[in-house]
Amino acid sequence: MKRSVIALLSVLLVSGFMAPTVRAATNRVEPFKLATMAYQGFFSDQGIDGHAQLISSLENRQVDAEDVVRAAIERGLLDRESLNDEQYLRFVALQLDRLTVR
């Protein structure tokens, strides 16, 4: 009985520490999906046009990964910490660059 109580408390304690991590991970839009949403014009209300206008803006360096991430933050898709995640920004930039390859 004592072992069962200790095991149960251990599981509850560990799950309590892991819950915030899982919650934060689920609030992350994959870079490919974010670039696709930008291309489809999902962020037009935030000033980022879609389709050919997005391609042109990317090629002329008028829009970059940070702009798209900021737009996603404004739409409530990402948390503000995403702007500080250099790896995430690099992956978003890579996906946006792939849109401009012909």
Long-range contacts (C-beta under 8 A, 24 or more apart in sequence): 24-79, 27-78, 27-79, 28-78, 28-82, 28-88, 29-72, 29-77, 29-78, 31-88, 31-91, 31-92, 31-94, 31-95, 32-95, 34-68, 34-69, 34-72, 34-77, 34-92, 34-95, 35-68, 35-92, 35-95, 35-96, 35-98, 35-99, 37-72, 38-68, 38-71, 38-96, 39-99, 42-75, 43-68, 43-71, 43-72, 43-75, 45-75, 46-70, 46-71, 46-74, 46-75, 47-71, 54-99, 55-99, 55-100, 58-96, 58-97, 58-99, 58-100, 59-100, 63-96, 64-93, 64-96, 65-89, 65-90, 65-92, 65-93, 65-96, 68-92, 68-96
